[in-house]
């Protein structure tokens, strides 16, 4: 502010009532300008709205018939950024076996930006269970064909899911899918930017979850003559001839109290790699006489 007069000029800022005007800060907002002197005013701007703007600010000056006005024009630009890949294609993934893909988010603007990453179509339930943990959870419904929970599990993990990308910088991102649902996926990895908006950018994710077909090489196990209530041991061979690993479990015997013989295994569950086989120990104990 410039005072060309011979007397002091007390002044005060008239508060702005517009959305963009409230983004400006003036220091000092009031004071006294000595005769034939200048008063420097520091103006700070923290915009919350994108686009072109024109704001007019007024200062009341004591004994002045009209206020002193200041017009500020400009254009607020949002951050410019992009992923280094057009999409993340997981391809075929085996049920319960995590698969991780990487991408990079590049900030090409001159200002840092704080981001949040999420997948809106992912489940809202508990995190999905990987096969290495599932083989020890013998009561999980997923061992039963067609079993489904009431709430879809969270099958994707994003690392990091939130952070600040420096100006002209980049952020490496890992997306892990551990599918607990036999289905095809076509979803979006969404980027929200603080102070700018929701879903400013999205990256397509595709995948297909499969369960490899396992085969029992000896579907009929013959124990022959057995003494009553004496355990006998044999093995059965499980074969995985597919390109994907699998997870198996020998289901517990139902209505065991009425069964003529009891069966069990000391290693009832495990993981079978692609193009391999495993030997599963099987124990039989006759409870009734006869065949």
C-alpha positions as a Markdown table, in Angstrom:
| # | Residue | x | y | z |
|---|---|---|---|---|
| 1 | Unk | 0.0 | 0.0 | 0.0 |
| 2 | Unk | 1.3 | 3.5 | -0.9 |
| 3 | Unk | 0.4 | 6.6 | 1.1 |
| 4 | Unk | 1.1 | 9.8 | -1.0 |
| 5 | Unk | -0.7 | 12.0 | 1.5 |
| 6 | Unk | 0.7 | 14.2 | 4.3 |
| 7 | Unk | -1.1 | 12.3 | 7.1 |
| 8 | Unk | -1.2 | 8.8 | 8.4 |
| 9 | Unk | -3.5 | 6.3 | 6.7 |
| 10 | Unk | -5.0 | 3.6 | 9.0 |
| 11 | Unk | -6.2 | 0.6 | 6.9 |
| 12 | Unk | -8.0 | -2.7 | 7.3 |
| 13 | Unk | -8.8 | -5.6 | 4.9 |
| 14 | Unk | -12.4 | -6.3 | 4.1 |
| 15 | Unk | -12.9 | -10.1 | 4.5 |
| 16 | Unk | -13.7 | -11.9 | 1.3 |
| 17 | Unk | -16.9 | -14.0 | 1.0 |
| 18 | Unk | -16.1 | -16.0 | -2.1 |
| 19 | Unk | -14.8 | -19.6 | -2.2 |
| 20 | Unk | -11.6 | -18.6 | -4.0 |
| 21 | Unk | -11.2 | -15.4 | -2.0 |
| 22 | Unk | -11.1 | -17.4 | 1.2 |
| 23 | Unk | -8.0 | -19.2 | -0.1 |
| 24 | Unk | -5.9 | -16.0 | 0.1 |
| 25 | Unk | -4.2 | -14.8 | 3.3 |
| 26 | Unk | -2.9 | -11.2 | 3.7 |
| 27 | Unk | -0.3 | -10.2 | 6.4 |
| 28 | Unk | -0.8 | -7.7 | 7.9 |
| 29 | Unk | -4.6 | -7.3 | 7.5 |
| 30 | Unk | -4.6 | -4.0 | 9.2 |
| 31 | Unk | -2.2 | -1.2 | 10.2 |
| 32 | Unk | -1.1 | 2.4 | 9.6 |
| 33 | Unk | 0.8 | 3.7 | 6.6 |
| 34 | Unk | 3.0 | 6.7 | 7.5 |
| 35 | Unk | 2.9 | 9.8 | 5.2 |
| 36 | Unk | 4.9 | 9.3 | 1.9 |
| 37 | Unk | 5.6 | 5.7 | 2.9 |
| 38 | Unk | 4.9 | 2.1 | 1.7 |
| 39 | Unk | 3.4 | -0.8 | 3.6 |
| 40 | Unk | 4.4 | -4.2 | 2.2 |
| 41 | Unk | 1.7 | -6.9 | 2.5 |
| 42 | Unk | 2.5 | -10.5 | 2.1 |
| 43 | Unk | -0.1 | -12.5 | 0.2 |
| 44 | Unk | -0.4 | -16.3 | 0.5 |
| 45 | Unk | -2.6 | -18.5 | -1.7 |
| 46 | Unk | -3.6 | -22.1 | -1.1 |
| 47 | Unk | -6.3 | -22.9 | -3.7 |
| 48 | Unk | -8.9 | -25.6 | -3.2 |
| 49 | Unk | -10.7 | -25.1 | -6.6 |
| 50 | Unk | -9.3 | -25.7 | -10.0 |
| 51 | Unk | -9.7 | -23.3 | -13.0 |
| 52 | Unk | -9.4 | -19.7 | -13.9 |
| 53 | Unk | -10.2 | -17.0 | -11.2 |
| 54 | Unk | -10.5 | -13.3 | -10.8 |
| 55 | Unk | -10.7 | -12.0 | -7.2 |
| 56 | Unk | -11.1 | -8.4 | -6.0 |
| 57 | Unk | -10.0 | -7.4 | -2.5 |
| 58 | Unk | -10.8 | -4.1 | -0.7 |
| 59 | Unk | -9.0 | -2.2 | 2.0 |
| 60 | Unk | -10.9 | 0.4 | 4.1 |
| 61 | Unk | -8.8 | 3.5 | 4.7 |
| 62 | Unk | -9.9 | 5.9 | 7.5 |
| 63 | Unk | -11.4 | 9.1 | 6.2 |
| 64 | Unk | -11.2 | 7.8 | 2.6 |
| 65 | Unk | -14.5 | 8.1 | 0.7 |
| 66 | Unk | -13.9 | 4.8 | -1.1 |
| 67 | Unk | -11.9 | 1.7 | -0.3 |
| 68 | Unk | -8.6 | 0.8 | -2.0 |
| 69 | Unk | -9.1 | -2.3 | -4.3 |
| 70 | Unk | -6.7 | -5.0 | -5.5 |
| 71 | Unk | -7.5 | -7.4 | -8.3 |
| 72 | Unk | -5.8 | -10.8 | -8.5 |
| 73 | Unk | -6.1 | -13.0 | -11.6 |
| 74 | Unk | -4.8 | -16.4 | -12.3 |
| 75 | Unk | -5.4 | -20.1 | -13.2 |
| 76 | Unk | -5.2 | -23.0 | -10.8 |
| 77 | Unk | -3.9 | -26.1 | -12.4 |
| 78 | Unk | -4.3 | -29.6 | -11.0 |
| 79 | Unk | -1.3 | -32.0 | -10.8 |
| 80 | Unk | -0.4 | -33.9 | -13.9 |
| 81 | Unk | 0.6 | -37.5 | -13.5 |
| 82 | Unk | 0.3 | -41.0 | -15.1 |
| 83 | Unk | 1.1 | -44.7 | -14.7 |
| 84 | Unk | 4.0 | -46.2 | -16.6 |
| 85 | Unk | 1.8 | -49.1 | -17.8 |
| 86 | Unk | -1.6 | -49.0 | -19.5 |
| 87 | Unk | -3.0 | -51.8 | -17.3 |
| 88 | Unk | -2.0 | -54.6 | -14.9 |
| 89 | Unk | -2.9 | -58.0 | -16.4 |
| 90 | Unk | -2.5 | -60.8 | -13.8 |
| 91 | Unk | -3.6 | -63.5 | -16.2 |
| 92 | Unk | -4.5 | -66.8 | -14.7 |
| 93 | Unk | -3.9 | -67.1 | -11.0 |
| 94 | Unk | -4.4 | -70.2 | -8.8 |
| 95 | Unk | -6.9 | -70.0 | -5.9 |
| 96 | Unk | -5.1 | -68.9 | -2.7 |
| 97 | Unk | -1.7 | -68.3 | -4.3 |
| 98 | Unk | -0.7 | -64.6 | -4.2 |
| 99 | Unk | 0.5 | -62.9 | -7.4 |
| 100 | Unk | 2.2 | -59.5 | -7.4 |
| 101 | Unk | 2.6 | -57.0 | -10.2 |
| 102 | Unk | 4.4 | -53.6 | -10.1 |
| 103 | Unk | 3.7 | -50.3 | -11.7 |
| 104 | Unk | 5.0 | -46.7 | -11.2 |
| 105 | Unk | 3.1 | -43.5 | -10.7 |
| 106 | Unk | 4.9 | -40.5 | -12.3 |
| 107 | Unk | 4.2 | -37.0 | -11.1 |
| 108 | Unk | 5.0 | -34.6 | -14.0 |
| 109 | Unk | 3.8 | -31.5 | -12.3 |
| 110 | Unk | 5.9 | -28.9 | -10.4 |
| 111 | Unk | 4.2 | -29.5 | -7.1 |
| 112 | Unk | 4.1 | -32.5 | -4.7 |
| 113 | Unk | 0.8 | -34.4 | -4.4 |
| 114 | Unk | -0.6 | -36.6 | -1.6 |
| 115 | Unk | -2.4 | -39.6 | -3.0 |
| 116 | Unk | -4.6 | -42.5 | -1.8 |
| 117 | Unk | -5.0 | -45.7 | -3.8 |
| 118 | Unk | -7.8 | -48.2 | -3.5 |
| 119 | Unk | -9.9 | -50.7 | -5.5 |
| 120 | Unk | -13.6 | -49.8 | -5.1 |
| 121 | Unk | -14.9 | -53.1 | -6.4 |
| 122 | Unk | -12.7 | -55.2 | -4.0 |
| 123 | Unk | -14.5 | -57.0 | -1.2 |
| 124 | Unk | -15.1 | -55.4 | 2.2 |
| 125 | Unk | -14.7 | -58.4 | 4.4 |
| 126 | Unk | -11.7 | -60.0 | 6.0 |
| 127 | Unk | -8.4 | -60.3 | 4.0 |
| 128 | Unk | -8.3 | -63.4 | 1.7 |
| 129 | Unk | -6.4 | -66.4 | 3.0 |
| 130 | Unk | -3.3 | -67.6 | 1.1 |
| 131 | Unk | -2.8 | -71.4 | 0.6 |
| 132 | Unk | 0.1 | -71.7 | 3.0 |
| 133 | Unk | -2.3 | -70.5 | 5.8 |
| 134 | Unk | -5.4 | -72.3 | 4.5 |
| 135 | Unk | -3.9 | -75.8 | 4.8 |
| 136 | Unk | -3.9 | -75.2 | 8.6 |
| 137 | Unk | -7.4 | -73.9 | 8.8 |
| 138 | Unk | -9.3 | -77.1 | 8.4 |
| 139 | Unk | -12.8 | -75.6 | 9.3 |
| 140 | Unk | -12.8 | -73.0 | 6.5 |
| 141 | Unk | -15.8 | -73.2 | 4.3 |
| 142 | Unk | -13.7 | -72.8 | 1.2 |
| 143 | Unk | -12.8 | -76.5 | 1.4 |
| 144 | Unk | -16.4 | -77.3 | 0.5 |
| 145 | Unk | -17.4 | -77.0 | -3.2 |
| 146 | Unk | -19.6 | -74.0 | -3.8 |
| 147 | Unk | -19.2 | -72.5 | -0.3 |
| 148 | Unk | -19.4 | -68.7 | -0.1 |
| 149 | Unk | -19.2 | -66.3 | 2.8 |
| 150 | Unk | -21.8 | -63.6 | 3.5 |
| 151 | Unk | -19.2 | -60.8 | 2.8 |
| 152 | Unk | -16.7 | -60.8 | 0.0 |
| 153 | Unk | -13.1 | -61.0 | 1.2 |
| 154 | Unk | -10.5 | -58.3 | 0.5 |
| 155 | Unk | -8.5 | -60.0 | -2.2 |
| 156 | Unk | -6.2 | -57.1 | -3.3 |
| 157 | Unk | -3.3 | -55.5 | -1.3 |
| 158 | Unk | -1.8 | -52.2 | -2.5 |
| 159 | Unk | 1.7 | -51.1 | -1.2 |
| 160 | Unk | 1.9 | -48.3 | -0.5 |
| 161 | Unk | -1.8 | -47.3 | -0.5 |
| 162 | Unk | -1.1 | -43.7 | 0.6 |
| 163 | Unk | 1.7 | -41.3 | 0.3 |
| 164 | Unk | 3.2 | -38.1 | -1.1 |
| 165 | Unk | 4.8 | -38.1 | -4.5 |
| 166 | Unk | 7.4 | -35.3 | -4.8 |
| 167 | Unk | 7.3 | -32.8 | -7.7 |
| 168 | Unk | 8.7 | -34.3 | -10.9 |
| 169 | Unk | 9.1 | -37.6 | -8.9 |
| 170 | Unk | 7.7 | -41.1 | -9.0 |
| 171 | Unk | 6.3 | -43.8 | -6.7 |
| 172 | Unk | 6.7 | -47.5 | -7.2 |
| 173 | Unk | 3.5 | -49.4 | -6.4 |
| 174 | Unk | 2.9 | -53.1 | -5.8 |
| 175 | Unk | -0.5 | -54.7 | -6.3 |
| 176 | Unk | -1.0 | -58.2 | -4.9 |
| 177 | Unk | -4.0 | -60.4 | -5.7 |
| 178 | Unk | -4.7 | -63.4 | -3.5 |
| 179 | Unk | -7.9 | -64.7 | -5.0 |
| 180 | Unk | -10.4 | -66.7 | -2.9 |
| 181 | Unk | -13.1 | -66.6 | -5.5 |
| 182 | Unk | -13.2 | -68.6 | -8.8 |
| 183 | Unk | -14.1 | -65.8 | -11.2 |
| 184 | Unk | -12.8 | -63.3 | -13.8 |
| 185 | Unk | -11.7 | -59.9 | -12.6 |
| 186 | Unk | -11.9 | -56.6 | -14.4 |
| 187 | Unk | -11.5 | -53.8 | -11.9 |
| 188 | Unk | -9.8 | -50.4 | -11.5 |
| 189 | Unk | -7.0 | -49.2 | -9.2 |
| 190 | Unk | -8.2 | -45.7 | -8.4 |
| 191 | Unk | -6.1 | -42.7 | -7.4 |
| 192 | Unk | -7.6 | -40.0 | -5.2 |
| 193 | Unk | -5.5 | -36.8 | -4.8 |
| 194 | Unk | -5.9 | -34.7 | -1.6 |
| 195 | Unk | -7.3 | -31.2 | -2.3 |
| 196 | Unk | -8.0 | -32.1 | -5.9 |
| 197 | Unk | -10.6 | -34.8 | -6.1 |
| 198 | Unk | -11.7 | -38.5 | -6.1 |
| 199 | Unk | -10.9 | -40.9 | -8.9 |
| 200 | Unk | -8.6 | -38.5 | -10.6 |
| 201 | Unk | -6.9 | -41.4 | -12.4 |
| 202 | Unk | -7.6 | -45.1 | -12.7 |
| 203 | Unk | -5.6 | -48.2 | -13.9 |
| 204 | Unk | -7.4 | -51.3 | -15.2 |
| 205 | Unk | -6.7 | -54.6 | -13.4 |
| 206 | Unk | -7.6 | -58.0 | -15.0 |
| 207 | Unk | -7.3 | -61.5 | -13.8 |
| 208 | Unk | -8.9 | -65.0 | -13.8 |
| 209 | Unk | -8.8 | -67.3 | -10.8 |
| 210 | Unk | -8.7 | -71.0 | -11.4 |
| 211 | Unk | -8.5 | -74.2 | -9.4 |
| 212 | Unk | -6.2 | -76.7 | -11.0 |
| 213 | Unk | -7.7 | -80.2 | -11.6 |
| 214 | Unk | -6.1 | -82.7 | -9.3 |
| 215 | Unk | -6.2 | -86.4 | -9.9 |
| 216 | Unk | -5.9 | -89.4 | -7.6 |
| 217 | Unk | -3.8 | -92.0 | -9.3 |
| 218 | Unk | -5.1 | -94.9 | -7.2 |
| 219 | Unk | -8.8 | -94.0 | -6.6 |
| 220 | Unk | -9.5 | -97.4 | -5.0 |
| 221 | Unk | -7.2 | -98.3 | -2.0 |
| 222 | Unk | -7.5 | -102.0 | -1.0 |
| 223 | Unk | -6.6 | -102.9 | 2.5 |
| 224 | Unk | -7.5 | -106.5 | 2.3 |
| 225 | Unk | -8.1 | -108.5 | 5.6 |
| 226 | Unk | -8.0 | -106.2 | 8.7 |
| 227 | Unk | -8.3 | -107.0 | 12.3 |
| 228 | Unk | -11.0 | -105.2 | 14.3 |
| 229 | Unk | -9.9 | -101.8 | 15.6 |
| 230 | Unk | -6.3 | -102.2 | 14.5 |
| 231 | Unk | -4.9 | -99.3 | 12.4 |
| 232 | Unk | -3.5 | -100.1 | 8.9 |
| 233 | Unk | -1.5 | -97.7 | 6.8 |
| 234 | Unk | -1.4 | -97.2 | 3.0 |
| 235 | Unk | -0.7 | -94.2 | 0.7 |
| 236 | Unk | -2.6 | -92.7 | -2.1 |
| 237 | Unk | -0.9 | -90.6 | -4.8 |
| 238 | Unk | -2.3 | -87.1 | -5.8 |
| 239 | Unk | -1.2 | -85.8 | -9.2 |
| 240 | Unk | -1.2 | -82.2 | -10.4 |
| 241 | Unk | -0.6 | -82.2 | -14.2 |
| 242 | Unk | -1.5 | -78.5 | -14.6 |
| 243 | Unk | 0.6 | -75.4 | -14.9 |
| 244 | Unk | -0.5 | -74.0 | -11.6 |
| 245 | Unk | 0.0 | -75.0 | -8.0 |
| 246 | Unk | -2.9 | -76.3 | -5.9 |
| 247 | Unk | -4.0 | -76.8 | -2.3 |
| 248 | Unk | -5.5 | -80.0 | -1.1 |
| 249 | Unk | -7.1 | -81.5 | 2.0 |
| 250 | Unk | -8.6 | -84.8 | 2.9 |
| 251 | Unk | -12.1 | -83.9 | 4.2 |
| 252 | Unk | -13.0 | -85.3 | 7.6 |
| 253 | Unk | -15.1 | -88.4 | 7.7 |
| 254 | Unk | -18.8 | -87.7 | 8.1 |
| 255 | Unk | -21.1 | -89.7 | 10.4 |
| 256 | Unk | -18.1 | -91.4 | 11.8 |
| 257 | Unk | -20.0 | -93.0 | 14.7 |
| 258 | Unk | -22.0 | -95.1 | 12.3 |
| 259 | Unk | -19.2 | -96.0 | 9.9 |
| 260 | Unk | -18.0 | -99.6 | 9.5 |
| 261 | Unk | -14.4 | -98.3 | 9.3 |
| 262 | Unk | -12.6 | -95.1 | 10.3 |
| 263 | Unk | -10.2 | -93.4 | 8.0 |
| 264 | Unk | -7.8 | -90.5 | 8.7 |
| 265 | Unk | -4.4 | -89.1 | 7.6 |
| 266 | Unk | -1.4 | -87.8 | 9.5 |
| 267 | Unk | -0.9 | -85.3 | 6.7 |
| 268 | Unk | -4.4 | -84.4 | 5.6 |
| 269 | Unk | -3.6 | -81.2 | 3.8 |
| 270 | Unk | -0.8 | -79.5 | 1.8 |
| 271 | Unk | 0.4 | -77.8 | -1.3 |
| 272 | Unk | 1.1 | -79.6 | -4.6 |
| 273 | Unk | 3.2 | -77.8 | -7.1 |
| 274 | Unk | 2.5 | -77.7 | -10.8 |
| 275 | Unk | 3.4 | -80.8 | -12.7 |
| 276 | Unk | 4.2 | -82.8 | -9.6 |
| 277 | Unk | 2.7 | -85.4 | -7.3 |
| 278 | Unk | 2.4 | -86.0 | -3.5 |
| 279 | Unk | 2.0 | -89.2 | -1.4 |
| 280 | Unk | -0.7 | -88.9 | 1.2 |
| 281 | Unk | -0.6 | -91.3 | 4.1 |
| 282 | Unk | -4.0 | -93.0 | 4.8 |
| 283 | Unk | -4.9 | -94.9 | 8.0 |
| 284 | Unk | -7.9 | -97.3 | 8.2 |
| 285 | Unk | -9.3 | -98.8 | 11.4 |
| 286 | Unk | -12.2 | -101.3 | 11.1 |
| 287 | Unk | -15.0 | -100.9 | 13.6 |
| 288 | Unk | -17.4 | -103.7 | 12.5 |
| 289 | Unk | -16.9 | -107.2 | 11.3 |
| 290 | Unk | -17.5 | -108.0 | 7.6 |
| 291 | Unk | -16.6 | -106.6 | 4.2 |
